[in-house]
Amino acid sequence: MSISSPDPTPAASETQRPTPFSTAAYDQNQVLKSLRKVEHGLRARFLSISHDANTALRLCQALFPTTRIPLFANARAGSWYVPPVIQDSPTYTAAFKSADGHYGQWSSSLRRPNIHVLQAAIQFGAVVLVDVTRRGKRFPDSFMKTVPIWCAVINNVAALYPCTTCTDANTVCDQCARIHLHPDVPQSERHHIQNKLPQWLADWRRSLPTLKNTVPTLKNASAQRLKPLRPIWVSPESTLWQHGIPLQQLDFTPIVCISASKVVPDGERSFIEPSLVEQVVCGVTFAPRPVGFAYVQGAGDDEEAWCCGLTPSLFWYHHDRLLSIANGSGANEGAMHVEAQLRNEISSILSEPDGVAGNSKHAAFGTADSTIGTRVWSSRILLRRLTRHDLPILLRSVSSRVGYVIVLGVDEQPPPASTEKLDDANTRPTETPKHVDWMPLVDKKGKLDFKYGFGRALGPCLSRLREYCVDMRKDVLICSTDKKGDWCAGLAIAWLAWHCESHDRHQCVEDGELSDHAGYTVRLPRKETIGFVDKETVHNTMLHFTCKFPQFELSRATLKQLNRFFSSPTPSSALTNSP
């Protein structure tokens, strides 16, 4: 019996069809990947951020046309959309995390009390928060859930009730205790969040004496019958508040949450047309845009993946410089050419001496002799957050009073010495501090140790601080190369908890003033004896510090290492015997 051979024609046609493993399909995927990369490249992101910042400022003008209201950038993505300098309106940074509003992770963290937002809301009658979210949603979870949770907690803790019958926590009605979540939050999730409110209130009320000592406004909030806080959500598509927010007619203090980006549905693309007119909004100039661009919703989110080391403050400081490249003639020469130009420009910006000022966060507190009644500082501790490349330039420009520098770094080796020349008269080279300690928070393999690295460095750092600040009365500069200034804050909190009595800790926060080093200086009386430091002491000190210096954020991992360090007898005994 003969077996007929199969028809070769279908087989030939099947071999020509692209399969997931064929060369044609691979080339097609590479092309699509390259297109997506260009559409979400630096040019598209910078132009999208500038476009959305323009939108956010215009919304602020429309909501409060005649009133001066403080503007808060919600860290971290929101910081890209709020220029540092806005005409007739102060700008600040808030820390309402989207992670605190994620499903099943709802929280009202005392590590981020945002008391400065409360103080501004009480003083001005309203505040504006700016943030963004990536495609698929109109508002981030930080606005839909975290801010409403914070408002409800503050209202109940400070007894800011709209009802005249609700005078304390025992008589509060269900309406006053309700969390005003965004309408898009599902009803089942609302129920879970509302059930967690009593536990959050219990945590905050345990810390209420410390908060009242730190924030005088909370002492008599209920007696003043201040209006309760309540969020208002505004987006570029909103039409409810077109004619402004009538503050005098509201029975609550509005916390205005502006989502600056417009919504781009999943699977769709948005293109912004050219704009040939220069625009000035709130004193910020937005140059003409002769070429259109592919719009990126929430372009400032997840900055580590695209920013190349640039920070929001540096972006706005060099805004015209970067946007001129994105809008220049090079835009017609090819997307990859513009991307390369922008990357080179960012590298140039980061290598400039003024990058230190734009790339760092700065605060200071000092050790004062308690026998001196006037503000004569015997020594100060300066805190800076910067990149490792800024350190050599910074060391050449510090004050001659700085006798010791601690660098808490993510790398095992310090950066090489800088050869940059400092031409600015205010940053002329001075004598480099003789003692510079590079403290790498890494494990034996040279990798960053989030869990134990900071705790291992605490003992030597605190001993050195006591030696130079108390005994030698020299200024100390603490630098950290992490993005949040987390390690700076952790070391400062450890020093305050270990070297300051509770009443002095309250005094040092309450007596803060703006110093000549462009940072906050806090009086810290000397303490010759070392006392016991427990978790409650660390917690209360953290509240004092974060209320006074909200620009520094303490992470959960660093707080755990602080508690572990002071609860261990070995480092504590070593500190007691330090010089």
Sequence and secondary structure as in RCSB ss.txt:
>XXXX:A:sequence
MSISSPDPTPAASETQRPTPFSTAAYDQNQVLKSLRKVEHGLRARFLSISHDANTALRLCQALFPTTRIPLFANA
RAGSWYVPPVIQDSPTYTAAFKSADGHYGQWSSSLRRPNIHVLQAAIQFGAVVLVDVTRRGKRFPDSFMKTVPIW
CAVINNVAALYPCTTCTDANTVCDQCARIHLHPDVPQSERHHIQNKLPQWLADWRRSLPTLKNTVPTLKNASAQR
LKPLRPIWVSPESTLWQHGIPLQQLDFTPIVCISASKVVPDGERSFIEPSLVEQVVCGVTFAPRPVGFAYVQGAG
DDEEAWCCGLTPSLFWYHHDRLLSIANGSGANEGAMHVEAQLRNEISSILSEPDGVAGNSKHAAFGTADSTIGTR
VWSSRILLRRLTRHDLPILLRSVSSRVGYVIVLGVDEQPPPASTEKLDDANTRPTETPKHVDWMPLVDKKGKLDF
KYGFGRALGPCLSRLREYCVDMRKDVLICSTDKKGDWCAGLAIAWLAWHCESHDRHQCVEDGELSDHAGYTVRLP
RKETIGFVDKETVHNTMLHFTCKFPQFELSRATLKQLNRFFSSPTPSSALTNSP
>XXXX:A:secstr
       HHHHHHHHHS  TTSHHHHHHHHHHHHHHHHHTSHHHHHHHHHHHHHHHHHHHHHH SSS   EEEET
TGGGGGS S BTTB EEEE   GGGGSTT     TTS  HHHHHHHHHHS EEEEE   TT SS HIIIIIHHHH
HHHHHHHTT  SSSS  STTT  HHHH     TTS HHHHHHHHHHHHHHHHHHHHTHHHHHHH GGGGGTTTTT
   EEEEEE TT  TTTT   GGG SSEEEEEEE S    TT   EE  B S EEETTEEE  B S EE  TTTT
SSGGGT TT  HHHHHHTHHHHHHHHHSGGGGS HHHHHHHHHHHHHHHHHSTTHHHHT EEEEEEEE TT  S 
 EEEEEEEEE  TTTHHHHHTTS TTEEEEEEEESSSS           GGG      SEEEEEE B TTS B T
TTHHHHHHHHHHHHHIIIIIIS  EEEEEE STT HHHHHHHHHHHHHHS HHHHHHHHHT EE TTSSEE EEE
   S     HHHHHHHHHHHHHH TTS   HHHHHHHHHHHH HHHHHHHHT  
